[in-house]
């Protein structure tokens, strides 16, 4: 009888190890996903700072119309870049920055 108990205990230990290994893998995957999202958000933040600087420059009373036109073109290009980053920031094929929440099971 004691031998059967030991076998059951060993099987239980093996199951616990498998559970812990799966949990560690899930944590690593989650960290990788968060790092991927952070990289995209960091790129967007740099662009937003540039857009703010352009807006401040364009709002100055002494900014000529020709300069404002150039600023507008750059701002539009930067906004397109943000859209591109949002569309391409993915983890295992799943978009991370598109505003849609998806549960992975």
C-alpha positions in Angstrom: 0.0 0.0 0.0 2.7 2.4 0.8 4.3 1.9 -2.6 1.0 3.0 -4.3 0.9 6.1 -2.2 4.4 7.1 -3.2 3.6 6.6 -6.9 0.5 8.8 -6.5 2.6 11.4 -4.7 5.3 11.4 -7.5 2.6 11.7 -10.1 1.1 14.7 -8.2 4.6 16.3 -8.0 5.1 15.8 -11.8 1.7 17.5 -12.4 2.7 20.4 -10.2 5.9 20.8 -12.1 4.0 20.8 -15.4 1.7 23.5 -14.0 4.5 25.6 -12.8 6.4 25.2 -16.1 3.2 26.3 -18.0 2.8 29.2 -15.7 6.4 30.3 -16.3 5.9 30.1 -20.1 2.7 32.1 -19.8 4.5 34.8 -17.8 7.4 34.9 -20.4 4.8 35.2 -23.2 3.0 38.0 -21.4 6.2 39.9 -20.8 7.2 39.5 -24.4 3.7 40.8 -25.4 4.1 43.8 -23.1 7.6 44.6 -24.4 6.2 44.5 -27.9 3.4 46.9 -27.0 5.7 49.2 -25.2 8.0 49.5 -28.2 5.1 50.6 -30.3 3.9 53.0 -27.7 7.4 54.5 -27.2 7.6 55.1 -31.0 4.1 56.8 -30.9 5.2 58.9 -27.9 8.2 60.3 -29.8 5.9 61.2 -32.7 3.4 62.9 -30.4 6.2 65.0 -28.9 7.1 66.1 -32.4 3.5 66.8 -33.3 3.3 69.0 -30.2 6.4 70.9 -31.1 5.0 71.5 -34.6 1.7 72.7 -33.2 3.5 75.2 -30.9 5.5 76.5 -33.8 2.5 76.8 -36.1 0.5 78.6 -33.4 3.0 81.4 -33.1 1.8 84.6 -34.6 5.1 85.2 -36.5 4.9 81.8 -38.3 4.5 82.5 -42.0 1.7 80.7 -44.0 4.3 78.9 -46.1 5.9 77.5 -43.0 2.5 76.4 -41.6 1.9 74.6 -44.9 5.1 72.7 -44.5 4.2 71.9 -40.8 0.8 70.6 -41.9 2.4 68.2 -44.4 4.8 66.9 -41.8 2.0 66.6 -39.2 0.0 64.5 -41.7 2.9 62.3 -42.4 3.5 61.7 -38.7 -0.2 60.9 -38.1 0.1 58.3 -41.0 3.2 56.9 -39.2 1.1 56.5 -36.0 -1.5 54.6 -37.9 1.1 52.4 -39.4 2.6 51.6 -36.0 -0.8 50.9 -34.6 -1.5 48.5 -37.5 1.8 46.7 -37.3 2.4 46.4 -33.6 1.4 42.7 -33.1 2.2 39.8 -30.9 1.8 36.3 -32.4 -0.3 37.9 -35.1 -2.7 39.7 -32.7 -2.8 43.5 -33.0 -1.9 45.1 -29.6 -2.6 48.8 -30.2 -5.8 48.9 -32.2 -8.1 49.5 -29.3 -9.8 46.1 -29.4 -9.6 43.8 -26.5 -9.2 40.1 -27.2 -8.9 37.4 -24.6 -6.4 34.6 -25.4 -7.1 31.3 -23.9 
